[in-house]
């Protein structure tokens, strides 16, 4: 994480918080200045899509959303965006801190889908996907009657799975994204758990969630069996799956 590598232990001298809409749950620009100026980030931790920057006082919660990217001293972290621009536009800097040594940390978010919050409620997040166990996956799916894709993307159930990672994992596991979560049988849950771990490992090594094997193109066949792909809206998100092995 670039924040852990580059942003810790540096005195904060100024806070950039021009977008009040981006500040959530009572957080204000003045409150951020009171807490952060003269302090420094002591630790950077991630749980799902939430980055927690620890100080000697309140924790700063940084939600990347779908289109947020972190920049420290101009170095970008995270995957290149697919559904938003990767252009460097200063007006998209929704939040930032300037350091005494002349460097800076910014959160750039073209679509304003992220958020900044002081002392985020970490109890609202499910187990982190990077350490997800089969038992935790069983608990997340439980007796839910929602589609399995929607459950996997619910951050209160499992923290850290986004649209592309879920589609890729379900494709690898051979599970229909629209199947009712409770109806995913034990063997399929085991396959799905392995597929989630493999997807994170393989795509992380390749460079991000946009590097999966499942095409997001109806003109392309399924790489596994050559069948036609299906595009649907599930849980409010555009979903791709195979018409054959995920039926």
Backbone as numpy.savetxt, mean C-alpha at the origin, in Angstrom:
# Nx Ny Nz CAx CAy CAz Cx Cy Cz
13.68 0.77 3.15 12.84 1.96 3.15 13.72 3.20 3.15
13.49 4.08 2.19 14.35 5.25 2.05 14.23 6.17 3.25
13.08 6.23 3.89 12.95 7.07 5.08 13.83 6.57 6.21
13.85 5.25 6.40 14.70 4.70 7.46 16.18 4.91 7.15
16.52 4.86 5.87 17.92 4.99 5.48 18.39 6.44 5.43
17.49 7.37 5.13 17.95 8.73 4.82 17.34 9.84 5.67
16.23 9.58 6.38 15.51 10.68 7.03 15.61 10.70 8.55
16.24 9.72 9.16 16.27 9.65 10.61 17.38 10.49 11.21
17.11 11.03 12.39 18.13 11.75 13.14 18.48 13.11 12.59
17.68 13.65 11.69 17.95 14.95 11.07 16.97 15.98 11.64
17.48 17.06 12.16 16.62 18.06 12.79 15.67 18.69 11.77
14.41 18.76 12.13 13.38 19.36 11.28 13.28 20.85 11.61
13.41 21.69 10.59 13.36 23.13 10.81 12.12 23.79 10.21
11.44 23.07 9.30 10.25 23.64 8.68 9.34 22.52 8.20
8.03 22.75 8.29 7.03 21.77 7.85 6.27 22.35 6.68
6.12 21.54 5.64 5.38 21.91 4.44 4.05 21.16 4.48
2.94 21.89 4.74 1.62 21.26 4.82 0.59 22.20 4.23
0.63 22.39 2.90 -0.23 23.39 2.26 -1.67 22.94 2.02
-1.95 21.64 2.13 -3.23 21.09 1.74 -3.97 20.58 2.97
-4.88 21.42 3.52 -5.59 21.04 4.74 -6.43 19.79 4.53
-6.94 19.59 3.31 -7.77 18.41 3.03 -6.97 17.12 3.20
-5.66 17.18 2.99 -4.80 16.01 3.06 -4.52 15.60 4.50
-4.78 16.48 5.45 -4.53 16.22 6.87 -5.81 15.66 7.49
-5.71 14.48 8.10 -6.91 13.76 8.54 -7.01 13.67 10.06
-8.22 13.39 10.52 -8.54 13.09 11.92 -8.06 14.19 12.87
-8.41 15.42 12.52 -8.10 16.54 13.40 -6.69 17.07 13.29
-5.87 16.46 12.46 -4.50 16.95 12.29 -4.54 18.28 11.54
-3.76 19.25 12.02 -3.67 20.56 11.38 -2.22 20.90 11.09
-2.03 21.86 10.21 -0.67 22.30 9.88 0.03 22.87 11.12
-0.69 23.63 11.93 -0.09 24.20 13.14 0.32 23.11 14.13
-0.54 22.08 14.27 -0.20 20.98 15.17 1.05 20.24 14.68
1.16 20.06 13.38 2.34 19.40 12.82 3.60 20.21 13.08
3.50 21.52 12.92 4.66 22.38 13.19 5.06 22.32 14.67
4.06 22.38 15.54 4.36 22.34 16.98 5.07 21.05 17.37
4.66 19.94 16.76 5.22 18.65 17.12 6.58 18.41 16.46
6.73 18.82 15.21 7.89 18.39 14.43 9.05 19.36 14.41
8.81 20.65 14.37 9.91 21.61 14.27 10.78 21.54 15.54
12.07 21.38 15.34 13.01 21.22 16.43 13.21 19.78 16.85
12.39 18.87 16.30 12.50 17.45 16.61 13.15 16.74 15.44
13.16 15.41 15.50 13.66 14.61 14.38 12.92 13.28 14.39
12.97 12.60 13.26 12.39 11.26 13.19 13.38 10.27 13.78
12.92 9.50 14.76 13.80 8.55 15.44 13.72 7.15 14.84
12.60 6.82 14.22 12.42 5.49 13.63 11.36 5.58 12.54
11.49 4.72 11.55 10.51 4.61 10.47 10.07 3.16 10.37
8.79 2.92 10.52 8.24 1.58 10.47 7.09 1.53 9.48
6.86 0.36 8.93 5.76 0.19 7.99 4.84 -0.91 8.47
3.54 -0.64 8.37 2.55 -1.68 8.61 1.51 -1.55 7.52
1.52 -2.49 6.61 0.65 -2.38 5.45 0.99 -1.16 4.63
0.00 -0.31 4.36 0.21 0.88 3.55 0.50 2.11 4.40
0.64 1.91 5.69 0.90 3.02 6.61 2.37 3.04 7.00
2.99 4.19 6.82 4.35 4.41 7.31 4.25 5.20 8.60
4.90 4.73 9.65 4.88 5.41 10.93 6.26 5.99 11.22
6.32 7.29 11.32 7.56 7.99 11.64 7.51 8.36 13.12
8.34 7.71 13.92 8.34 7.92 15.36 9.19 9.15 15.71
8.68 9.95 16.63 9.45 11.06 17.19 9.53 10.85 18.70
10.08 11.82 19.42 10.08 11.70 20.88 8.73 12.11 21.46
7.79 12.45 20.57 6.42 12.75 20.98 5.46 11.93 20.15
4.45 12.55 19.54 3.49 11.81 18.73 4.14 11.14 17.52
3.49 10.09 17.05 3.90 9.42 15.83 3.24 10.08 14.63
4.01 10.27 13.56 3.47 10.81 12.32 3.09 9.64 11.41
1.82 9.56 11.04 1.36 8.51 10.14 1.30 9.03 8.72
1.93 8.33 7.80 1.98 8.72 6.39 1.27 7.64 5.59
0.11 7.97 5.03 -0.64 7.04 4.19 -0.33 7.37 2.73
0.21 6.41 2.00 0.58 6.66 0.61 -0.62 6.61 -0.33
-1.69 5.92 0.06 -2.81 5.77 -0.85 -2.40 5.02 -2.10
-3.06 5.30 -3.22 -2.75 4.65 -4.49 -1.69 5.40 -5.28
-1.49 6.67 -4.97 -0.65 7.47 -5.87 0.42 8.27 -5.14
0.70 7.91 -3.88 1.71 8.63 -3.13 3.10 8.02 -3.28
4.10 8.89 -3.35 5.49 8.43 -3.37 6.31 9.32 -2.44
7.22 8.70 -1.75 8.09 9.41 -0.83 9.35 9.84 -1.56
9.80 11.06 -1.28 11.07 11.56 -1.80 11.90 12.08 -0.63
13.14 11.65 -0.55 14.08 12.16 0.45 15.30 12.68 -0.29
15.55 13.97 -0.13 16.65 14.63 -0.84 16.58 14.36 -2.34
15.36 14.31 -2.85 15.14 14.12 -4.28 15.11 12.69 -4.74
15.47 11.74 -3.87 15.44 10.31 -4.24 14.06 9.74 -4.00
13.47 9.13 -5.03 12.13 8.57 -4.95 12.16 7.15 -4.41
11.17 6.83 -3.61 11.03 5.47 -3.09 9.78 4.83 -3.66
9.72 3.52 -3.65 8.52 2.81 -4.08 8.48 2.58 -5.57
7.41 1.89 -5.99 7.24 1.53 -7.39 6.85 2.74 -8.23
7.23 2.77 -9.50 6.65 3.77 -10.41 5.14 3.62 -10.45
4.44 4.74 -10.51 2.99 4.71 -10.50 2.44 4.24 -11.83
1.32 3.50 -11.78 0.65 3.04 -12.99 -0.60 3.87 -13.26
-1.35 4.20 -12.22 -2.61 4.90 -12.39 -2.51 6.39 -12.04
-1.31 6.92 -12.03 -1.12 8.35 -11.80 0.23 8.74 -12.41
0.43 10.01 -12.58 1.65 10.51 -13.22 2.86 10.36 -12.32
4.01 10.09 -12.92 5.28 10.05 -12.21 6.08 11.34 -12.41
5.44 12.35 -12.99 6.15 13.62 -13.20 6.45 14.28 -11.86
7.54 15.02 -11.83 7.93 15.73 -10.62 7.32 17.13 -10.66
6.18 17.26 -10.00 5.45 18.53 -9.97 5.36 18.98 -8.51
5.92 20.14 -8.21 5.98 20.60 -6.82 4.59 20.80 -6.22
3.60 21.16 -7.05 2.25 21.33 -6.52 1.67 20.03 -5.99
2.26 18.90 -6.34 1.78 17.61 -5.85 2.46 17.22 -4.53
3.32 18.06 -4.01 3.94 17.81 -2.71 2.91 18.17 -1.63
2.21 17.17 -1.14 1.13 17.41 -0.19 1.62 17.61 1.23
2.82 17.12 1.51 3.39 17.25 2.85 4.90 17.13 2.74
5.60 17.74 3.68 7.05 17.58 3.69 7.67 18.19 4.93
8.91 17.83 5.16 9.70 18.43 6.23 11.06 18.83 5.65
11.51 20.02 6.04 12.84 20.50 5.65 13.79 20.29 6.82
14.96 19.78 6.53 15.94 19.48 7.56 16.98 20.58 7.70
17.59 20.65 8.88 18.57 21.69 9.16 19.79 21.61 8.25
20.07 20.41 7.73 21.24 20.24 6.87 20.97 20.62 5.41
19.75 21.11 5.14 19.42 21.54 3.78 18.63 20.53 2.98
18.50 19.30 3.46 17.73 18.28 2.75 16.25 18.37 3.08
15.46 17.49 2.50 14.02 17.52 2.72 13.39 16.16 2.43
12.25 15.94 3.06 11.40 14.78 2.80 10.06 15.30 2.32
9.56 14.75 1.20 8.25 15.14 0.69 7.41 13.89 0.39
6.11 14.05 0.53 5.16 13.06 0.04 4.48 13.69 -1.17
4.75 13.12 -2.34 4.15 13.60 -3.59 2.97 12.72 -3.94
1.81 13.32 -4.17 0.60 12.55 -4.42 -0.25 13.26 -5.46
-0.14 12.88 -6.74 -0.89 13.57 -7.80 -2.40 13.53 -7.59
-2.92 12.43 -7.07 -4.38 12.25 -6.99 -4.95 12.56 -5.61
-4.13 12.95 -4.66 -4.57 13.31 -3.31 -5.32 12.16 -2.64
-4.82 10.95 -2.78 -5.49 9.78 -2.21 -4.83 9.32 -0.91
-3.73 9.93 -0.54 -3.06 9.57 0.70 -3.54 10.43 1.85
-2.78 10.47 2.93 -3.16 11.26 4.10 -1.99 11.38 5.05
-2.04 12.42 5.87 -1.11 12.62 6.97 -1.93 12.72 8.24
-1.52 11.99 9.27 -2.27 12.02 10.53 -1.30 11.88 11.70
-1.56 12.61 12.77 -0.78 12.46 13.99 -1.37 11.36 14.84
-0.49 10.54 15.39 -0.89 9.42 16.24 -1.98 8.56 15.60
-1.68 7.92 14.48 -2.69 7.07 13.83 -3.08 5.90 14.72
-4.31 5.45 14.56 -4.82 4.32 15.33 -4.33 3.03 14.68
-3.22 2.53 15.15 -2.62 1.34 14.55 -3.45 0.08 14.81
-4.34 0.14 15.80 -5.17 -1.02 16.12 -6.21 -1.28 15.04
-6.42 -0.31 14.15 -7.41 -0.48 13.08 -6.86 -1.29 11.91
-5.59 -1.62 11.96 -4.96 -2.36 10.86 -4.88 -3.84 11.20
-5.07 -4.68 10.19 -4.90 -6.10 10.35 -3.43 -6.48 10.36
-3.12 -7.78 10.42 -1.72 -8.22 10.41 -1.02 -7.79 9.12
0.25 -7.48 9.23 1.01 -7.04 8.06 1.19 -8.20 7.10
0.99 -7.91 5.82 1.04 -8.97 4.81 2.42 -9.61 4.72
3.46 -8.88 5.05 4.81 -9.43 4.93 5.06 -10.58 5.91
4.29 -10.63 6.99 4.46 -11.70 7.98 3.18 -12.52 8.15
2.29 -12.45 7.16 0.99 -13.10 7.25 1.13 -14.62 7.37
0.46 -15.20 8.36 0.44 -16.65 8.53 -0.84 -17.21 7.92
-0.85 -18.53 7.72 -2.06 -19.18 7.22 -3.21 -19.00 8.21
-2.91 -19.09 9.49 -3.96 -18.90 10.50 -4.55 -17.50 10.43
-3.71 -16.51 10.19 -4.20 -15.13 10.07 -5.03 -14.96 8.81
-4.64 -15.62 7.72 -5.45 -15.58 6.50 -6.81 -16.23 6.75
-6.83 -17.36 7.44 -8.09 -18.02 7.78 -9.00 -17.08 8.57
-8.41 -16.38 9.53 -9.19 -15.45 10.35 -9.73 -14.30 9.50
-8.91 -13.80 8.58 -9.34 -12.69 7.73 -10.51 -13.09 6.85
-10.45 -14.28 6.27 -11.52 -14.73 5.39 -12.75 -15.14 6.20
-12.50 -15.87 7.30 -13.53 -16.22 8.24 -14.81 -16.69 7.59
-15.92 -16.10 8.02 -17.23 -16.42 7.47 -17.76 -15.25 6.63
-16.84 -14.45 6.10 -17.25 -13.27 5.36 -17.98 -13.66 4.07
-19.04 -12.94 3.77 -19.81 -13.20 2.55 -19.43 -12.26 1.42
-18.44 -11.41 1.64 -17.94 -10.52 0.59 -17.03 -11.31 -0.35
-16.79 -10.82 -1.58 -15.85 -11.48 -2.48 -14.47 -11.56 -1.85
-13.76 -12.64 -2.12 -12.45 -12.83 -1.51 -11.51 -11.67 -1.85
-11.60 -11.11 -3.05 -10.74 -9.99 -3.39 -11.00 -8.80 -2.48
-12.27 -8.49 -2.24 -12.61 -7.36 -1.38 -12.08 -7.56 0.03
-12.16 -8.78 0.54 -11.67 -9.07 1.88 -10.15 -8.90 1.94
-9.45 -9.41 0.93 -7.99 -9.30 0.93 -7.51 -7.85 0.87
-8.32 -6.97 0.27 -7.93 -5.57 0.16 -8.39 -4.72 1.34
-9.14 -5.30 2.25 -9.59 -4.60 3.44 -8.42 -4.49 4.42
-7.90 -3.29 4.61 -6.71 -3.10 5.43 -6.93 -3.45 6.89
-8.18 -3.47 7.32 -8.48 -3.89 8.68 -8.38 -5.40 8.84
-8.41 -6.12 7.73 -8.27 -7.58 7.75 -6.83 -8.01 7.53
-6.22 -7.45 6.47 -4.81 -7.70 6.15 -4.24 -6.38 5.69
-3.18 -5.94 6.29 -2.59 -4.64 5.97 -1.49 -4.79 4.93
-1.69 -4.12 3.78 -0.59 -4.06 2.83 -0.86 -4.59 1.44
-2.01 -5.19 1.19 -2.30 -5.73 -0.13 -3.07 -4.71 -0.96
-2.54 -4.39 -2.14 -3.21 -3.49 -3.06 -3.82 -4.25 -4.23
-4.40 -3.51 -5.13 -5.17 -4.10 -6.23 -4.34 -5.06 -7.09
-3.17 -4.62 -7.53 -2.36 -5.45 -8.42 -1.84 -6.70 -7.71
-1.42 -6.55 -6.46 -0.90 -7.69 -5.71 -1.98 -8.73 -5.47
-3.20 -8.27 -5.19 -4.30 -9.21 -4.96 -4.64 -9.96 -6.24
-4.77 -9.25 -7.34 -5.08 -9.92 -8.62 -4.01 -10.96 -8.96
-2.75 -10.59 -8.80 -1.66 -11.51 -9.11 -1.69 -12.73 -8.20
-1.92 -12.52 -6.91 -1.94 -13.63 -5.96 -3.09 -14.59 -6.23
-4.27 -14.05 -6.50 -5.42 -14.89 -6.79 -5.22 -15.66 -8.10
-4.60 -15.00 -9.07 -4.30 -15.68 -10.35 -3.33 -16.83 -10.13
-2.30 -16.59 -9.36 -1.31 -17.64 -9.08 -1.94 -18.79 -8.29
-2.89 -18.47 -7.41 -3.52 -19.50 -6.58 -4.66 -20.20 -7.29
-5.13 -19.66 -8.43 -6.25 -20.25 -9.14 -7.57 -20.06 -8.43
-7.74 -18.90 -7.79 -8.96 -18.60 -7.05 -9.71 -17.47 -7.75
-10.99 -17.65 -7.97 -11.83 -16.62 -8.58 -11.94 -15.43 -7.63
-11.59 -14.22 -8.07 -11.67 -13.05 -7.18 -13.07 -12.79 -6.66
-14.09 -13.23 -7.40 -15.48 -12.98 -6.99 -16.02 -14.05 -6.05
-15.25 -15.11 -5.79 -15.75 -16.17 -4.91 -15.99 -15.61 -3.51
-17.06 -16.02 -2.88 -17.35 -15.61 -1.51 -16.19 -16.07 -0.62
-15.70 -15.16 0.23 -14.51 -15.47 1.03 -14.68 -16.73 1.86
-15.84 -16.86 2.51 -16.07 -18.02 3.37 -16.10 -19.33 2.59
-16.35 -19.24 1.27 -16.47 -20.44 0.44 -15.12 -20.90 -0.12
-14.05 -20.17 0.18 -12.72 -20.61 -0.27 -12.28 -21.76 0.64
-12.18 -22.94 0.05 -11.93 -24.13 0.84 -10.49 -24.18 1.35
-10.23 -25.11 2.25 -8.95 -25.16 2.96 -7.77 -25.29 2.01
-7.87 -26.19 1.01 -6.75 -26.36 0.07 -6.49 -25.08 -0.71
-7.56 -24.40 -1.12 -7.41 -23.16 -1.86 -6.81 -22.07 -0.98
-7.15 -22.07 0.29 -6.56 -21.09 1.22 -5.06 -21.31 1.36
-4.67 -22.58 1.40 -3.23 -22.87 1.47 -2.52 -22.39 0.21
-3.13 -22.65 -0.95 -2.54 -22.18 -2.20 -2.46 -20.66 -2.22
-3.52 -20.01 -1.73 -3.55 -18.55 -1.72 -2.48 -18.00 -0.79
-2.31 -18.61 0.35 -1.28 -18.14 1.28 0.10 -18.25 0.66
0.38 -19.39 0.01 1.67 -19.55 -0.68 1.81 -18.53 -1.81
0.71 -18.31 -2.53 0.76 -17.39 -3.67 1.03 -15.96 -3.21
0.44 -15.55 -2.11 0.69 -14.20 -1.58 2.17 -14.06 -1.23
2.72 -15.03 -0.54 4.15 -14.97 -0.17 5.03 -14.95 -1.41
4.72 -15.82 -2.38 5.53 -15.87 -3.61 5.41 -14.57 -4.40
4.20 -14.02 -4.47 3.99 -12.78 -5.22 4.80 -11.65 -4.61
4.77 -11.52 -3.30 5.53 -10.46 -2.64 7.02 -10.63 -2.88
7.49 -11.87 -2.79 8.92 -12.13 -2.96 9.35 -11.87 -4.41
8.63 -12.42 -5.36 9.03 -12.32 -6.77 8.89 -10.89 -7.29
7.76 -10.27 -7.02 7.55 -8.91 -7.53 8.42 -7.90 -6.80
8.71 -8.17 -5.53 9.63 -7.30 -4.82 11.02 -7.35 -5.44
11.45 -8.56 -5.83 12.76 -8.70 -6.46 12.78 -8.06 -7.84
11.65 -8.14 -8.56 11.59 -7.55 -9.90 11.52 -6.03 -9.88
10.95 -5.47 -8.80 10.88 -4.02 -8.74 9.53 -3.43 -8.44
8.52 -4.26 -8.12 7.26 -3.68 -7.69 6.03 -4.41 -8.19
4.87 -3.95 -7.71 3.61 -4.64 -7.98 3.19 -4.59 -9.44
3.81 -3.72 -10.22 3.46 -3.61 -11.64 4.19 -4.63 -12.50
4.99 -5.50 -11.87 5.82 -6.44 -12.64 5.26 -7.87 -12.62
3.98 -8.02 -12.32 3.39 -9.36 -12.24 3.27 -10.04 -13.59
2.95 -11.33 -13.55 2.81 -12.13 -14.78 1.41 -12.05 -15.37
0.42 -11.66 -14.59 -0.94 -11.55 -15.08 -1.10 -10.27 -15.91
-1.36 -10.39 -17.21 -1.53 -9.17 -18.03 -2.81 -8.43 -17.63
-2.75 -7.12 -17.71 -3.96 -6.32 -17.49 -4.40 -5.78 -18.85
-4.72 -6.74 -19.71 -5.02 -6.44 -21.11 -5.89 -7.58 -21.65
-7.11 -7.29 -22.05 -8.01 -8.33 -22.53 -7.56 -8.93 -23.86
-6.67 -8.25 -24.56 -6.16 -8.79 -25.82 -5.07 -9.84 -25.59
-4.59 -9.94 -24.35 -3.55 -10.92 -24.03 -4.19 -12.15 -23.40
-3.73 -13.35 -23.76 -4.27 -14.57 -23.14 -3.65 -14.80 -21.78
-4.26 -15.68 -21.01 -3.68 -16.08 -19.74 -2.34 -16.76 -19.99
-1.25 -16.32 -19.36 0.06 -16.93 -19.59 0.13 -18.38 -19.12
-0.77 -18.79 -18.26 -0.73 -20.15 -17.73 -1.39 -21.15 -18.66
-2.59 -20.83 -19.20 -3.32 -21.82 -19.99 -3.85 -21.30 -21.32
-3.53 -20.06 -21.65 -3.93 -19.51 -22.94 -5.38 -19.09 -23.05
-6.14 -19.20 -21.97 -7.54 -18.83 -22.00 -7.71 -17.31 -21.99
-8.91 -16.88 -22.33 -9.20 -15.44 -22.35 -9.25 -14.90 -20.92
-8.82 -13.66 -20.78 -8.91 -12.99 -19.49 -10.27 -12.31 -19.35
-10.65 -12.08 -18.10 -11.92 -11.43 -17.77 -11.61 -10.16 -16.99
-12.32 -9.09 -17.31 -12.18 -7.84 -16.55 -13.52 -7.51 -15.89
-13.49 -7.30 -14.59 -14.71 -7.00 -13.82 -14.41 -5.93 -12.78
-15.46 -5.38 -12.19 -15.34 -4.53 -11.02 -15.70 -5.37 -9.80
-14.75 -5.53 -8.89 -14.99 -6.28 -7.66 -14.47 -5.44 -6.51
-15.32 -5.20 -5.54 -14.92 -4.34 -4.43 -14.59 -2.94 -4.88
-15.22 -2.52 -5.99 -15.00 -1.17 -6.50 -13.72 -1.02 -7.29
-12.98 -2.10 -7.53 -11.69 -2.01 -8.21 -11.71 -2.85 -9.49
-11.03 -2.35 -10.51 -10.90 -3.09 -11.76 -10.09 -4.35 -11.51
-10.65 -5.48 -11.93 -10.09 -6.79 -11.58 -9.90 -7.62 -12.84
-8.73 -8.23 -12.97 -8.44 -9.14 -14.08 -8.26 -10.55 -13.53
-8.77 -11.53 -14.28 -8.61 -12.92 -13.89 -8.73 -13.81 -15.12
-8.39 -15.06 -14.96 -8.46 -16.03 -16.06 -9.84 -16.66 -16.09
-10.40 -16.80 -17.29 -11.73 -17.37 -17.44 -11.75 -18.88 -17.25
-10.57 -19.52 -17.22 -10.49 -20.98 -17.13 -10.05 -21.44 -15.76
-8.79 -21.19 -15.40 -8.29 -21.80 -14.16 -8.70 -21.04 -12.91
-9.35 -19.87 -13.07 -9.90 -19.16 -11.91 -11.43 -19.19 -11.89
-12.00 -20.03 -12.70 -13.47 -20.09 -12.76 -14.05 -20.75 -11.53
